[in-house]
């Protein structure tokens, strides 16, 4: 029996049953509305099923309420429930469910579709019963974000089953990251033109960068930072005062108006210094706040932004940068391949062997002695976290007890960097990468303070100590990096022939 949009909406608007009592019939009715097969038409449940079993990343065995191979995983909650938690559950299941392109949460009255495509920005679509009832045309915003223009919302719902690829965003993470870095660089160059001290500019813009990220990831209240900028457009002193208050609240935790601000600090918000922006810079900042910073790629953003911050490197803005695939050419064989071999050996044994391997993995330390803006450190940390997640999932499948959260953190990576701009940016890169990974994998945010000072990232020369001696490097398990090549003439001019000869012998 088919249903019309009006019949579907009328029936489910009156529903008062809880999640368990309602969700299967709701989904079956949705299939009738959309003219789609139901899960029970797959007798094996291998491609389409209710209550598809999956190992949860926070421990134990879980279920996706509905799953269809290569289409979606779907989690239901009762009416007016927190669908953010439903989405986090799906993030915990997704690897066990073969990473479907769509992760969908519903409380009967709303259907919220999250895209889950590799190297594509995240998109979220929310469809309510009123929209289904009227079968409205997509709004211009939705049309711009969906590859089927001039379609109705019911057509969008049908595409979840028949054409999930149509939800793939056109923008890649790489492209958005490059655009974001260029725009922030424009503000940096404007401030340089006004004679602002380079390190003060770097510190201010790195805080702005973190605010943009924190707002989109949910650490700051929705649209708070954007509203601060928009409400102060062309009023530089007003904007300065508002940002000072916000930075102070982020340093200590507190309330910005009626909005609670969590405790961040970690050294990033150690003062309230705010540089004055002109009208053009404010407009650029508003454009930046419209981007999706939750999906920004720290592995390339840091390098591009560093070139904008450092006057000596601005000429390199269009030059090649080392992206994640290049970095993995070093990180994978040097750091991860031995660990993966150890994991396969432990997995083939027993629970004590797996526990011992987890201890080894959680304590693995990595050093980049010329870390720049931290891209090698970020990629290394993320690779360790991904492997730890695999270990925890195996514990779930075997029914073994394990920690509720990953133990790998920014404390596992060590860096040395002589450039003060890059050193400060490296700390932000590592923290943003860590918070981003937690958010993408359903772990939420760490306890306050959200940021901790990273004393394991040092601002110093990795080759020569101030007294001319060899500096002490931290003791670590693995060293990775992309050492710069300056050429013999430049090294000789800087250090002299005697020092160059000594380095060559080493």
C-alpha positions in Angstrom: 0.0 0.0 0.0 1.4 3.4 -1.0 1.2 6.5 1.0 1.0 10.2 -0.1 3.1 12.9 1.5 -0.1 14.2 3.2 -1.0 10.8 4.6 2.5 10.1 5.8 2.8 13.4 7.6 -0.7 13.2 9.2 0.0 9.7 10.6 3.4 10.4 12.1 2.6 13.9 13.5 0.1 12.2 15.9 2.5 9.5 16.9 3.3 9.3 20.7 5.1 6.0 20.9 8.8 5.7 21.9 11.6 4.9 19.5 11.5 1.2 19.9 7.8 1.0 19.3 7.7 3.3 16.3 10.9 3.3 14.2 10.4 0.1 12.1 6.9 1.1 11.0 8.0 4.7 10.4 10.7 3.4 8.1 8.3 1.0 6.3 5.9 3.8 5.7 8.7 5.9 4.4 9.5 3.1 1.9 5.8 3.1 0.9 5.8 6.8 0.4 9.0 6.7 -1.8 8.2 3.5 -3.7 11.2 1.7 -2.3 11.9 -1.9 -1.2 11.8 -2.6 2.5 14.6 -4.3 4.5 12.6 -7.6 4.8 12.8 -8.0 1.0 16.5 -8.9 1.6 16.1 -12.4 3.2 19.7 -12.6 4.3 20.1 -9.1 5.7 23.5 -8.9 4.1 22.8 -5.8 2.1 19.7 -4.3 3.7 18.5 -4.8 7.3 16.9 -3.6 10.5 19.2 -3.7 13.5 22.4 -4.3 11.7 25.0 -5.4 14.2 28.1 -3.2 14.5 31.0 -2.8 17.0 30.7 0.5 18.8 33.8 2.6 19.3 32.8 3.4 22.9 32.6 -0.3 23.8 30.2 -3.2 23.3 28.0 -4.3 20.5 25.6 -1.9 18.9 23.1 -1.8 16.2 22.3 0.6 13.4 18.5 0.7 13.3 18.4 0.5 9.5 21.3 -0.2 7.1 21.5 -0.5 3.4 24.9 -1.3 1.8 26.4 1.5 -0.2 23.5 3.8 0.7 23.0 4.7 4.4 23.1 3.8 8.1 20.1 5.1 10.0 19.6 5.8 13.7 16.3 6.6 15.3 15.5 8.4 18.5 12.2 9.3 20.2 10.5 12.6 19.4 12.4 15.8 20.3 15.5 13.7 21.2 19.1 15.0 20.7 19.9 13.9 17.2 23.5 14.9 17.7 23.9 11.9 19.9 22.2 9.7 17.3 24.7 10.9 14.7 27.6 10.2 17.1 26.4 6.6 17.4 26.4 6.3 13.6 30.0 7.7 13.5 31.0 4.9 16.0 29.4 2.2 13.9 30.4 3.4 10.4 33.6 1.3 9.8 31.8 -1.9 10.8 29.0 -0.9 8.4 31.4 -0.4 5.5 31.3 3.4 5.6 28.0 4.2 3.9 27.9 7.5 2.1 25.0 8.8 4.2 24.6 8.8 8.0 20.9 9.6 8.8 19.3 10.4 12.2 15.6 10.7 12.8 13.3 11.4 15.7 10.2 10.6 13.6 9.4 14.3 13.1 12.8 15.1 11.5 15.1 13.3 9.1 18.7 14.7 9.3 21.0 13.5 6.5 24.8 13.8 7.0 27.1 13.1 4.1 30.0 10.7 4.7 32.2 10.9 1.5 36.0 10.8 1.5 37.8 14.1 0.7 34.5 16.0 0.5 33.2 18.6 2.8 30.4 17.5 5.1 26.9 18.5 4.3 23.8 18.3 6.5 20.2 18.3 5.3 17.2 18.5 7.7 13.7 17.6 6.5 10.6 17.9 8.7 7.1 16.5 8.4 5.8 19.9 7.2 8.2 19.9 4.3 7.3 16.3 3.4 3.6 17.0 3.6 3.9 19.9 1.2 6.6 18.2 -0.9 8.3 21.6 -1.2 10.8 22.4 -3.7 14.4 22.6 -2.4 15.4 26.0 -1.1 18.1 27.8 -3.1 20.7 26.9 -0.4 19.8 23.2 -0.6 19.9 23.3 -4.4 23.4 24.8 -4.3 24.5 21.9 -2.1 22.8 19.0 -3.9 23.7 17.9 -7.4 20.0 17.6 -8.5 18.7 21.2 -9.0 14.9 22.0 -9.2 13.9 18.9 -7.2 11.5 18.4 -4.4 12.2 17.2 -0.9 10.5 13.8 -1.5 12.8 13.4 -4.5 15.8 14.0 -2.2 14.5 11.4 0.2 14.1 8.9 -2.7 17.7 9.6 -3.8 18.9 8.3 -0.4 17.9 4.8 -1.7 18.3 5.1 -5.4 21.2 7.6 -5.9 23.2 8.4 -2.7 26.0 9.6 -4.9 23.9 12.6 -5.8 24.6 13.9 -2.3 28.4 14.0 -2.9 29.4 17.7 -2.4 31.1 19.3 -5.3 33.7 21.0 -3.1 36.7 18.9 -2.0 38.3 19.4 1.3 41.6 20.3 -0.4 40.0 23.1 -2.4 38.1 24.6 0.5 41.3 24.4 2.7 43.4 26.2 0.0 40.7 28.9 -0.3 40.5 29.4 3.4 44.3 29.7 3.8 44.4 32.3 1.0 41.7 34.4 2.6 43.3 34.3 6.0 46.6 35.2 4.3 44.9 38.3 2.7 44.1 39.5 6.2 47.7 38.8 7.3 49.0 40.9 4.5 46.6 43.7 5.3 47.8 43.8 8.9 51.4 43.8 7.7 50.6 46.8 5.5 49.5 48.6 8.6 52.8 47.9 10.3 51.6 45.3 12.8 54.4 43.2 14.3 54.6 39.8 12.5 54.4 37.7 15.7 51.4 39.6 17.1 49.7 39.2 13.7 50.4 35.4 13.7 49.1 35.0 17.3 45.9 37.0 16.6 45.1 35.2 13.3 45.8 31.7 14.7 43.2 32.5 17.4 40.8 33.7 14.8 41.4 30.4 12.9 40.7 28.4 16.0 37.5 30.3 16.6 36.3 29.6 13.1 37.0 25.9 13.6 35.5 25.8 17.1 32.3 27.4 15.9 31.7 24.9 13.1 32.6 21.9 15.2 30.3 22.9 18.0 32.8 24.0 20.7 31.5 27.5 20.4 27.8 28.3 20.2 26.4 28.2 16.7 27.1 31.3 14.6 28.5 33.2 17.7 31.8 34.2 16.1 30.1 35.1 12.8 27.5 37.3 14.6 30.3 39.1 16.5 31.9 40.0 13.1 28.6 40.9 11.3 27.3 43.0 14.2 30.5 45.0 14.2 31.1 45.5 10.5 32.9 48.8 9.8 33.2 49.5 13.5 36.8 48.5 14.3 36.8 49.6 18.0 33.5 47.8 18.6 34.9 44.6 17.1 38.1 44.8 19.1 36.1 45.1 22.3 33.9 42.2 21.5 36.8 39.9 20.5 38.6 40.9 23.7 35.7 39.7 25.7 35.3 36.5 23.7 39.1 35.7 24.0 38.9 36.3 27.8 36.0 34.0 28.2 37.7 31.3 26.1 40.8 31.7 28.3 38.9 31.2 31.6 35.5 29.8 30.6 32.4 31.9 31.3 29.5 33.5 29.6 29.5 35.7 26.5 26.1 37.4 26.9 23.7 34.5 27.5 26.0 31.9 25.8 28.2 29.6 27.9 31.8 29.5 26.7 33.8 26.4 27.7 37.3 26.7 29.1 39.9 26.5 26.3 43.2 28.3 27.1 46.2 25.9 26.5 48.3 29.0 25.9 46.4 30.0 22.8 44.2 32.5 24.7 46.7 33.6 27.2 46.0 37.3 26.6 43.2 39.5 25.2 45.2 41.3 22.5 43.1 42.0 19.4 44.5 43.7 16.3 42.3 46.3 14.5 40.8 45.2 11.2 39.7 47.5 8.4 36.4 47.1 6.6 37.8 44.9 3.8 39.4 42.6 6.3 36.1 42.3 8.2 34.3 41.4 5.0 36.9 38.7 4.3 36.4 37.4 7.8 32.6 37.2 7.2 33.3 35.2 4.0 35.6 32.9 6.0 33.0 32.3 8.6 30.7 31.0 5.9 33.1 28.2 5.1 32.9 24.7 6.7 35.9 24.8 9.0 35.0 21.5 10.7 36.3 19.6 7.6 39.4 21.7 7.0 42.6 19.6 6.3 45.3 20.5 8.8 47.9 18.6 6.8 47.9 21.3 4.1 46.3 24.3 5.8 49.2 24.9 8.2 51.8 25.1 5.4 49.8 27.5 3.3 48.8 29.7 6.2 52.4 29.7 7.5 53.5 31.1 4.1 51.0 33.9 4.5 52.1 34.7 8.0 55.8 34.8 7.4 57.0 37.8 5.3 60.0 35.7 4.2 57.8 33.0 2.8 55.0 34.9 1.0 56.7 34.5 -2.3 56.1 30.7 -1.9 52.3 31.0 -1.7 51.8 29.4 -5.1 54.6 26.9 -4.7 54.2 23.2 -4.2 53.4 22.0 -0.7 53.7 18.6 0.9 50.1 17.2 1.0 48.8 14.2 3.0 49.6 11.6 0.3 53.2 12.8 0.2 53.5 12.8 4.0 52.1 9.2 4.1 55.0 8.1 1.9 57.2 8.6 4.9 54.7 8.1 7.8 53.4 4.7 6.6 56.6 2.8 6.2 58.5 4.4 9.0 55.8 4.7 11.7 52.8 2.6 10.8 54.0 -0.5 8.9 55.9 -1.9 11.9 52.9 -1.1 14.2 50.5 -2.8 11.7 52.7 -5.9 11.7 52.7 -5.9 15.5 48.9 -5.6 15.5 48.4 -8.5 13.1 50.6 -10.7 15.3 48.8 -9.7 18.5 45.4 -10.1 17.0 46.3 -13.7 16.0 47.1 -14.6 19.6 44.9 -13.7 22.6 43.5 -11.0 24.8 46.7 -10.4 26.8 48.7 -10.0 23.5 46.1 -7.4 22.3 46.3 -5.6 25.6 50.1 -5.5 25.5 50.0 -4.2 21.9 47.5 -1.5 22.9 49.8 -0.3 25.7 52.6 -0.1 23.1 50.5 1.8 20.6 49.2 4.2 23.2 52.7 5.0 24.3 54.3 5.4 20.9 56.0 8.7 20.4 56.9 10.5 17.2 59.4 13.4 16.6 59.6 15.8 13.7 62.9 17.8 14.3 61.9 20.4 11.7 58.2 20.3 12.1 57.2 23.5 10.4 53.5 24.1 10.9 53.0 20.5 12.2 51.7 18.6 9.1 53.8 15.5 9.7 52.9 15.5 13.4 49.2 15.8 12.5 49.2 13.0 10.0 51.2 10.8 12.3 48.8 11.4 15.2 45.8 10.7 13.1 47.3 7.4 11.8 48.0 6.3 15.4 44.4 7.2 16.4 43.0 5.3 13.4 44.9 2.2 14.3 43.9 2.5 18.0 40.3 2.7 16.9 40.7 -0.5 15.0 42.2 -2.2 18.1 39.3 -1.0 20.3 36.8 -2.2 17.7 38.4 -5.7 17.8 38.1 -5.7 21.6 34.4 -5.0 21.2 33.9 -7.8 18.7 35.7 -10.2 21.0 33.8 -9.0 24.1 37.0 -7.9 25.8 37.0 -4.9 28.2 38.8 -1.8 26.9 39.1 1.9 27.6 36.0 4.0 26.7 38.2 6.5 24.8 41.4 6.4 22.7 44.5 7.1 24.7 46.6 8.5 21.8 46.5 12.3 22.0 48.7 15.4 21.1 51.0 14.3 23.8 52.2 11.5 21.5 53.9 13.8 19.0 57.0 15.9 19.5 58.2 18.7 17.4 61.2 21.1 17.1 60.8 24.3 15.0 62.9 27.4 14.9 60.4 29.7 13.2 58.1 31.3 15.8 55.2 31.6 13.4 55.4 28.0 12.4 55.9 26.8 16.0 52.7 28.5 17.2 50.8 27.3 14.2 52.0 23.7 14.7 50.3 23.6 18.1 47.0 24.8 16.6 47.4 22.3 13.8 47.8 19.4 16.2 45.0 20.4 18.4 42.6 21.1 15.6 43.5 17.7 14.1 42.9 16.0 17.3 39.5 17.6 18.0 38.5 17.1 14.4 39.3 13.3 14.7 37.3 13.0 17.9 34.3 14.8 16.4 34.4 12.7 13.2 34.5 9.5 15.1 31.8 10.1 17.6 33.9 10.7 20.7 32.7 14.3 21.3 35.1 16.7 23.1 37.7 16.1 25.8 37.1 17.5 29.3 37.9 21.1 30.1 40.2 22.8 29.6 39.8 21.7 26.0 43.3 22.7 25.1 46.5 21.8 27.0 49.8 23.5 26.5 52.0 21.4 24.3 55.5 21.6 25.8 56.4 18.7 23.6 56.5 21.2 20.7 59.6 23.3 21.2 60.6 26.6 19.6 64.3 26.1 19.1 67.1 25.3 16.6 67.2 21.5 16.2 70.9 21.6 15.1 72.6 24.2 17.2 72.0 25.3 20.8 72.6 29.0 21.6 76.1 28.1 23.0 77.0 26.4 19.8 76.7 22.9 21.2 74.4 20.1 19.9 70.9 20.5 21.4 69.2 17.7 23.2 66.3 16.1 21.3 63.5 14.3 23.2 63.7 10.6 23.4 61.1 9.1 21.1 60.3 5.9 19.3 60.2 7.2 15.7 61.5 10.3 13.8 59.7 11.5 10.7 59.9 14.7 8.7 60.7 16.5 5.5 64.1 18.1 6.1 64.6 21.3 4.0 67.3 21.4 1.4 68.9 24.9 1.1 71.9 24.1 -1.1 75.5 24.2 -0.3 76.0 27.9 -1.1 73.3 29.1 1.2 74.5 26.8 4.0 78.1 28.0 3.6 77.0 31.7 3.6 75.0 31.2 6.8 77.2 28.9 8.8 80.6 29.2 7.2 82.8 26.6 5.4 84.1 25.0 8.7 80.6 24.3 10.0 79.5 23.0 6.6 82.4 20.6 6.5 81.5 19.3 10.0 77.9 18.8 9.1 78.8 16.9 5.9 81.0 14.6 8.0 78.1 13.9 10.4 
